[in-house]
């Protein structure tokens, strides 16, 4: 009886581990926490959750992060990346956001937002945002 119980316990533990590593389940990516602004026409931008995504975060105090690392604005000007996802706190001054966007000139940029109220509800919500195009001479 003890042996059968032990085998069942091990099988249950293995099933839990395998289920926890299911690649089809969404995972939260580590990042900088900000209060996301709301945009009524935001769309799901799943690429912002990819492991290799370039995410720039701007906290409410104006501090800028590239991934999990604090950076200054000059680091963004020299960024060698494709698409950039900007996650700015809703309380940060617009001038700070504009300075970040100006530093990212030449990169495709998406501003990440909170999901729209009509977005389908998930246990872990995918990123939402608005893609912008910056052109200039």
Residue pairs with C-beta under 8 A, 6 or more apart in sequence:
26 49
26 122
26 123
26 124
26 126
27 49
27 124
28 124
29 49
29 51
29 53
30 68
31 55
31 57
31 67
31 68
31 87
32 57
32 59
32 65
32 68
32 87
34 57
34 58
34 59
34 60
34 87
34 88
34 89
34 90
35 60
35 89
35 90
35 91
36 87
36 89
36 90
36 112
36 113
36 114
37 88
37 89
37 90
37 113
37 114
38 90
38 113
38 114
38 116
39 111
39 113
39 114
39 116
39 128
39 129
39 130
40 116
41 116
41 130
42 113
42 114
42 115
42 116
42 128
42 129
42 130
43 128
43 129
43 130
43 131
44 115
44 119
44 126
44 127
44 128
45 85
45 110
45 112
45 126
45 127
45 128
45 129
45 131
46 126
46 127
47 53
47 83
47 85
48 55
48 85
48 110
48 112
48 127
48 129
49 126
49 127
53 83
53 85
54 66
54 67
54 79
54 81
54 82
54 83
54 84
54 85
55 66
55 67
55 84
55 85
55 86
55 87
55 112
56 64
56 65
56 66
56 76
56 84
56 85
56 86
56 87
56 100
56 104
57 64
57 65
57 86
57 87
57 88
58 64
58 65
58 86
58 87
58 88
58 89
58 92
58 96
58 97
58 100
59 65
59 89
59 92
60 89
60 91
60 92
62 92
62 93
62 96
63 70
64 70
64 71
64 72
64 73
64 76
64 100
65 71
66 75
66 76
66 79
73 99
73 100
73 103
74 103
76 100
76 103
76 104
77 103
79 104
79 107
81 107
82 107
82 108
83 107
83 108
83 109
83 110
84 104
84 107
84 108
84 109
84 110
85 109
85 110
85 112
85 127
85 129
86 97
86 100
86 101
86 104
86 109
86 110
86 111
86 112
87 112
88 96
88 97
88 100
88 111
101 109
101 132
101 134
104 134
105 134
105 136
106 134
108 131
108 133
109 131
109 132
109 134
110 129
110 130
110 131
110 132
111 129
111 130
111 132
112 127
112 128
112 129
113 128
113 129
113 130
114 128
115 125
115 126
115 128
116 128
119 125
119 128
